[in-house]
């Protein structure tokens, strides 16, 4: 994204718009609000929201959408931290607190999907930053995005840690009657104390388990990305047994699990956290990841074996499965727009404990 200087000073209720130090192309305004203490929103008018996945990628989808850049979930290990450096922002605190919001995402997407050249390839959301982070409660971008995808006949999937997704279950259920809809929840540990330390902005593990159950009760499939499994922290038999047992009890339709991935940008931030909270593990991690972003092959093979044991024990399918094409049941896409249009124009109240 290129830079372009703009200054805005205006008021919006309790939100205060101020001169921006980040001259983003398409910048509308920079906003701070008491409801999101410590977070700065850089609202931009995007020219495009569909991102083409390189043909050399092994990903099971061709396109992605990221309504936000940066993520207040603040997961210490997040592999997407490196992308903030492209904006001349810090991959640590700035990634957590300097959020770029594509406020016109739904409108731009609808235009892109209406092009004759659009082939209705699978579109994935949540592959970089979380579309249901807390900012979605303020900006409400996802209902319009869901409606645009369903109306165009485009299959899509969502991966999230955010229980705000519960707000849109009726929309997703309606969309699933006309296009393939995959939903995945990211949950890799059950210890609430560790979760609060390493994923400080995410909903608690129990809240995410409850969301899995709500999705299944609504008739939607729900796979789980149990990643990352943390060496010497969450890879023991007791931890894995507890995790896979809880996922099975919640109704997860499949699980993909794997070890921590430490790419540049996230590696430095994670190792700083590790040195503060678990200093005795620093030499072990340095040795385990001495060859690069991936743990050693020996460790990966060992962990894969333990994962198979507990996945089988709890009757869980291999693979999260939320990129699979599911056969629609015949309800037409306008049902999605109807659900969207009849929603209250005021923000939906979600229990604070779910954030």
ZICOR-V150252 format. One record per residue. RES is the residue in one letter. PHI is phi in whole degrees, -180 to 180 (none if undefined). PSI is psi in degrees with one decimal (none if undefined). Layout:
<<RES:PHI:PSI> <RES:PHI:PSI>>
This chain:
<<X:none:129.2> <X:-83:169.3> <X:-111:149.7> <X:-157:122.2> <X:-73:132.6> <X:-146:152.6> <X:-130:136.9> <X:-137:133.4> <X:-136:105.1> <X:-154:168.8> <X:-119:145.3> <X:-141:88.5> <X:62:-126.9> <X:-81:-9.9> <X:-83:140.4> <X:-118:121.4> <X:-90:141.7> <X:-142:166.0> <X:-57:134.3> <X:-93:137.9> <X:-88:-3.3> <X:-116:96.7> <X:-78:77.0> <X:-80:144.5> <X:-61:131.2> <X:80:9.5> <X:-62:127.7> <X:-94:-49.3> <X:-167:162.5> <X:-112:130.2> <X:-130:140.1> <X:-125:143.8> <X:-142:143.8> <X:-59:-25.5> <X:-69:-18.0> <X:-130:66.3> <X:-58:132.0> <X:86:-3.7> <X:-111:137.5> <X:-114:129.2> <X:-102:126.7> <X:-106:100.6> <X:-84:124.7> <X:-125:151.7> <X:-97:105.5> <X:-77:147.6> <X:-89:-25.6> <X:-150:148.7> <X:-125:-15.5> <X:-81:125.3> <X:-111:125.3> <X:-79:129.2> <X:-79:132.0> <X:-55:141.5> <X:-63:-19.8> <X:-82:-7.1> <X:-71:148.9> <X:-92:4.1> <X:-66:143.9> <X:-85:32.4> <X:-151:160.2> <X:-105:-21.3> <X:-139:153.0> <X:-134:160.8> <X:-133:132.6> <X:-129:97.6> <X:-64:-23.6> <X:-125:154.6> <X:-120:130.7> <X:89:161.4> <X:-155:123.6> <X:-76:-3.1> <X:-63:-25.0> <X:58:32.0> <X:-63:123.1> <X:-59:-34.3> <X:-91:0.1> <X:-54:123.1> <X:-69:-18.1> <X:-80:-3.8> <X:-56:-35.7> <X:-57:-30.8> <X:-65:-23.8> <X:-70:-23.8> <X:-67:-22.6> <X:-68:-18.6> <X:-101:12.8> <X:61:33.9> <X:-113:157.2> <X:-71:141.6> <X:-83:-2.2> <X:-97:-101.7> <X:-64:-35.8> <X:-62:-39.0> <X:-60:-36.8> <X:-77:-28.1> <X:-125:-14.1> <X:-107:95.8> <X:-105:129.6> <X:-95:127.3> <X:-118:122.3> <X:-88:86.3> <X:-67:-19.2> <X:-106:23.1> <X:-56:-45.7> <X:-65:-42.7> <X:-66:-44.1> <X:-64:-42.2> <X:-60:-44.2> <X:-58:-40.3> <X:-67:-41.7> <X:-66:-38.6> <X:-73:-19.0> <X:-83:-5.8> <X:-67:140.9> <X:-59:-25.9> <X:-79:-10.2> <X:-71:125.8> <X:-99:7.8> <X:60:41.7> <X:-72:159.6> <X:-62:135.5> <X:-117:130.3> <X:-111:135.9> <X:-117:143.8> <X:92:14.2> <X:-85:-15.6> <X:-122:-72.1> <X:-117:159.5> <X:-79:122.9> <X:-72:-14.2> <X:-114:31.6> <X:-67:170.0> <X:-57:-29.4> <X:-59:-27.1> <X:-63:-27.2> <X:-66:-27.7> <X:-86:-42.5> <X:-97:-20.8> <X:50:53.2> <X:-84:-32.5> <X:-67:-37.4> <X:-56:-43.3> <X:-68:-36.2> <X:-66:-46.0> <X:-59:-45.3> <X:-63:-42.9> <X:-63:-42.8> <X:-65:-46.1> <X:-67:-42.5> <X:-66:-28.2> <X:-87:-3.1> <X:77:26.2> <X:-99:120.8> <X:-69:146.8> <X:-151:164.9> <X:-140:154.4> <X:-131:130.1> <X:-117:128.3> <X:-153:156.3> <X:-102:-5.1> <X:-89:120.5> <X:-75:-4.4> <X:-61:-20.2> <X:-55:-27.9> <X:-56:-31.8> <X:-58:-33.5> <X:-103:11.7> <X:-57:-42.9> <X:-59:-38.5> <X:-67:-42.2> <X:-67:-39.7> <X:-63:-42.0> <X:-65:-42.6> <X:-63:-34.2> <X:-67:-13.7> <X:-81:-13.6> <X:-121:-22.9> <X:-140:164.1> <X:-72:125.9> <X:-124:123.5> <X:-114:137.4> <X:-127:129.8> <X:-129:139.5> <X:-109:135.0> <X:-93:116.4> <X:-156:115.4> <X:-126:0.8> <X:-152:153.7> <X:-112:-13.1> <X:-73:111.5> <X:-66:-29.5> <X:-71:-45.1> <X:-65:-40.2> <X:-61:-42.3> <X:-66:-28.9> <X:-79:-42.9> <X:-99:-18.7> <X:-131:59.6> <X:-63:-22.7> <X:-100:5.8> <X:-94:159.5> <X:-63:152.6> <X:-62:154.4> <X:-53:-41.7> <X:-63:-34.4> <X:-67:-36.8> <X:-71:-35.9> <X:-61:-41.9> <X:-63:-36.6> <X:-66:-40.2> <X:-57:-45.9> <X:-63:-40.8> <X:-64:-39.7> <X:-64:-42.7> <X:-67:-39.4> <X:-64:-27.4> <X:-81:-4.5> <X:94:1.7> <X:-90:142.8> <X:-71:153.7> <X:-147:103.2> <X:-87:166.9> <X:-128:134.2> <X:-98:100.1> <X:-89:68.7> <X:-142:136.9> <X:-96:143.6> <X:-80:128.9> <X:-98:117.6> <X:-53:132.1> <X:66:2.2> <X:-118:-44.1> <X:-132:14.5> <X:-101:4.1> <X:-74:160.2> <X:-59:-40.1> <X:-63:-42.8> <X:-66:-44.8> <X:-67:-40.1> <X:-62:-44.9> <X:-63:-44.1> <X:-64:-52.8> <X:-69:-32.6> <X:-65:-42.6> <X:-66:-39.3> <X:-65:-41.2> <X:-64:-43.4> <X:-64:-32.2> <X:-77:-15.7> <X:101:16.6> <X:-55:138.0> <X:-88:-3.4> <X:171:160.6> <X:-139:132.7> <X:-110:127.6> <X:-133:149.0> <X:-172:169.4> <X:-79:167.9> <X:-55:138.9> <X:-116:122.6> <X:-116:87.4> <X:-88:159.5> <X:-55:140.2> <X:105:-50.2> <X:-91:-30.5> <X:-58:-47.5> <X:-63:-42.0> <X:-68:-41.9> <X:-66:-44.0> <X:-65:-32.0> <X:-65:-44.0> <X:-62:-44.2> <X:-62:-42.2> <X:-63:-29.9> <X:-79:-42.5> <X:-100:-28.8> <X:-142:62.9> <X:-58:-29.2> <X:-67:-19.4> <X:-88:-11.1> <X:-57:-50.0> <X:-61:-35.4> <X:-66:-43.3> <X:-67:-39.9> <X:-61:-38.6> <X:-73:-42.7> <X:-65:-33.8> <X:-110:29.7> <X:-69:-21.0> <X:-94:-4.3> <X:146:-145.2> <X:-78:-21.1> <X:-100:147.8> <X:-64:161.9> <X:-58:153.2> <X:-61:-38.1> <X:-60:-43.6> <X:-67:-43.9> <X:-61:-41.0> <X:-66:-41.8> <X:-63:-46.6> <X:-65:-39.0> <X:-59:-37.7> <X:-65:-42.9> <X:-67:-38.1> <X:-62:-42.7> <X:-60:-40.6> <X:-58:-50.2> <X:-80:-27.3> <X:-65:-44.3> <X:-67:-40.5> <X:-56:-37.5> <X:-102:9.8> <X:68:32.9> <X:-97:140.5> <X:-71:149.3> <X:-77:129.7> <X:95:136.9> <X:-67:-32.7> <X:74:6.5> <X:-86:6.9> <X:-102:2.5> <X:-70:145.8> <X:-81:123.0> <X:-106:144.0> <X:-75:120.2> <X:-61:154.3> <X:-96:2.9> <X:112:-12.5> <X:-72:137.8> <X:-79:155.4> <X:-58:-31.6> <X:-54:-22.1> <X:-60:-32.5> <X:-69:-46.0> <X:-63:-38.5> <X:-62:-42.6> <X:-64:-38.2> <X:-68:-44.4> <X:-71:-27.8> <X:-89:-0.4> <X:-71:151.5> <X:-63:137.4> <X:-70:-11.6> <X:-90:151.8> <X:-58:139.5> <X:-76:136.3> <X:-83:126.4> <X:-117:139.8> <X:-54:129.9> <X:-55:-30.7> <X:-65:-17.7> <X:-82:-13.9> <X:-84:none>>
